[in-house]
């Protein structure tokens, strides 16, 4: 169970890092005045965030079931 919890934690950290990188790319695009790229990156970030939240919920559900 500790191993599963550790894996979930690592996945969450990786997801946060990916989102952070996308936010930085959005910022850079806005600074460069590239609104189209920034818009596309925001859409990508939104989709990625939804996937990450969904994955987190699944991971927590699996962890909860493992505890039973």
C-alpha positions in Angstrom: 0.0 0.0 0.0 2.9 2.4 0.7 4.3 1.6 -2.7 0.9 2.5 -4.3 0.7 5.7 -2.3 4.2 6.6 -3.4 3.3 6.0 -7.1 0.2 8.2 -6.8 2.3 10.9 -5.2 4.9 10.7 -8.0 2.2 10.9 -10.6 0.7 13.9 -9.0 4.0 15.7 -8.9 4.7 14.9 -12.5 1.3 16.2 -13.5 1.8 19.5 -11.5 5.2 19.9 -13.2 3.7 19.4 -16.7 1.0 22.0 -16.0 3.6 24.4 -14.6 5.6 24.0 -17.8 2.6 24.7 -19.9 1.8 27.8 -17.9 5.3 29.1 -18.4 5.0 28.5 -22.2 1.7 30.4 -22.1 3.4 33.3 -20.3 6.3 33.3 -22.8 3.8 33.3 -25.7 1.9 36.2 -24.2 5.1 38.1 -23.6 6.1 37.6 -27.3 2.6 38.8 -28.4 1.7 35.4 -29.8 -1.9 35.2 -28.8 -2.8 32.3 -31.0 -0.1 30.1 -29.5 -1.1 31.2 -26.0 -4.8 30.3 -26.8 -3.8 26.9 -28.0 -1.6 26.3 -25.0 -4.4 27.3 -22.7 -6.7 24.8 -24.3 -4.1 22.2 -24.0 -3.6 23.1 -20.3 -7.3 22.9 -19.7 -7.5 19.4 -21.3 -4.4 18.2 -19.5 -5.7 19.5 -16.1 -9.0 17.7 -16.6 -7.2 14.5 -17.4 -4.9 15.0 -14.3 -7.9 15.6 -12.0 -9.6 12.5 -13.4 -6.5 10.4 -12.9 -6.1 11.7 -9.4 -9.7 10.7 -8.6 -9.1 7.2 -10.0 -5.9 6.8 -8.1 -7.6 7.9 -4.8 -10.5 5.5 -5.5 -8.1 2.6 -6.0 -6.2 3.5 -2.9 -9.5 3.6 -0.9 -10.5 0.2 -2.3 -7.1 -1.2 -1.3 -7.6 -0.1 2.3 -10.8 -2.1 2.7 
